[in-house]
Amino acid sequence: MKKVLSIAIAAVMVLSLAACGGGSTSAPATTAAPAATEAATTAAPAATEAAPAETEAAAPAGEEIVMKLANPNPVGDVKDLASIRFSELASEYTNGRVKIEVYSGGTLGDARETLEGLSLGTNEIVCESIGTMSPFTNLANFDAVPYMYRDFDHYKAAFLDGELGEEVKEAVGEDGGFKILGGMYRGARVCTTKKKFTTPEELKASGLKIRVPSQQIYIDTWQVMGANPTPLALNETFTALQQNTVEAQENATIESYGFGFYDVCPYLVKTNHVYSTDVFIFDRNYFNNLDADIQEALIKAAKEASDYRSEMSLNMEGEFEEKFKEKGVEIVEIDTAPFIALFEGFLDEYYPEFADWAAKVAEY
């Protein structure tokens, strides 16, 4: 039954993603136009924007609290479905006191704009990756440390289900001025490319020009691997690949398929270099000013919606790999050990502040 549901959801998602484009209205997700995701690709805000300003609760005790949830991903994709689930559970667990309106397709802006909007009251929630908060706090870069997890089970045990995940989310939230709820598996990041490679030597020799998010840790990662990283907005990447401005891109399998990279990249190399996490993000002061019972209900709803999304993404990951094959893309399995070896001492040199957290991950 779960398999049938997963396939049905995947079909809906593919139809939605195929229409991926910019949205211009402010309607909820049921009518919002799809838009490109991964707003971490936008330029980082100035240092003066380091933390959202203080805000107050949305409504006095007993009154209905309406919250706008911003999601840059297209309507119908897994992040949209998880946001809708969160909305339903929040209403159920608060006996209707909380009404979350889901705005997918980027109708409220990209991740940077909507994260800034939390303190302005433009929206109350953002569904995005931990890494998208890196312009506000460097600690958010921990979300993209390369080859920190052996596989999904290790990632799930150490981060999604472990105390470490809560510790990281609290530290990132406190430093950046956010309250972070839930934790959803996005999918292992892979590389769709015009140039096939299986070893670091082949990658370096190819001179591969690869599109990456604007987060510095992604740039550092691919330089260490031997490629030539180019920060670029995800919604500009297909054209850049067509024009050979870049020759590859890296992202989760599901998102890579949704943006149609099978049409311009004949290879999918399973580098599996990053396991990152989507979350529900609030302004910290706004959340803390909500009644305690509302806070507890939102935490519970976020956890259940996250588990729903993680299972869905895990099931669909393999299905979308098969879809790549159907489009004629060669799936390249590689030995990741030589790539992992490149990152010995990486954190000590580039991100020493993450060494303790990474050591805890290694203990699992």
C-alpha positions, 0 to 999 in steps of 0.5 A: 500500500505504501508503495502504491501511495509513493508512486501516486505521489511521485506521479503528481510531483512529476507533473507539478515539477514539469511546469516549474516556473516563477510564481507571482500571486500570493495565493495558497499552495493549491493555486500557487505557481511552481518556482525554482528551489534552493534559495541558498543560491542567492547572494548572502545578506549583509552582516547587519542582517545577521538575526531577525528582529524581535516580533510578537505573537500572532494573536492573543490567547484563545483567538485563531492564529493564522500563519503563512508558510513559505515554500520555494519548491513547486506545488505538488513536490515532497516539500509542498506535501510535507508542508500541507501535512504540517498544516493539517496536523497543526490544526488538529493538535490545536483544535483549530486555533492554528491555521497554517496557509501553505504558499508553495511555488515561491509565491512569497519569495525565495528562501532568503526573502522569506527568511528575512520575512519572518521578522517582518511578518510577511510570513511566519514559517519557512520550509527549507534546508538548514543550510539556507540559514547560512547567511544568518549564521555560519553554523548552518553550514554544518548541514552540508559537511561532505561525507559526514554520514556513511549512508541514510541509516547513519544519517537518520540515527545520528541526526534525524533521530539523535540528540545531535540533531536537536543540539545542532538545530538549537545552536543554529536557531539561537545564533541566527534568531530562528526556532527550528522544528522537525527534520526531513530527509532531502535525499543524498546529493548526486552529480548530473554531468556531461562528463563521466567520472568515477575517481577523483583523478578522472574528475580533476583531469576533466576540468569539470565546471559544476554548478553549486549553491552559493554556500561557501562550503559547497564551493570548498567541497568541489574544489577539494574534489578537483572540480571547478565550482560555479555558484549559480541560481538553480533556476538558471542552471538548465540554460547554463548547461545547454550553453556549456557555461557549466557542465554539471550540477549536484543536487538530490535525485528527485530535485535533479529530475524535477528540473529536467537535467536528464535532457542535458546531462547524460550521466548521473554519478552517485557521489552521495556526498551530502545528506542534508535536512529540511526543517520548518523555520520560525522567527525565534521571538515569534515562536517563543511568544506563542502559548506553551500549548501551541508551541508543544502542538507545533513541535509535535505536528512538525515531527510527524510531518517530517517523518511523513516526508522522510519516508516519502523521499526515501521511497521516491529516491529509487523511483526517480533514479529509475526515471533517469534511466528511462530518459536514457541517463547512465547511472554511474555507481562509484567507489566513494572511498577515494573521494572520502579520503580527500576530506581528511583534515577538511574540517580542521582546515576550513570549518574547525567549529564543526569538529566536535559535532562531526566527532559525535556523528562518527560515534554512531 
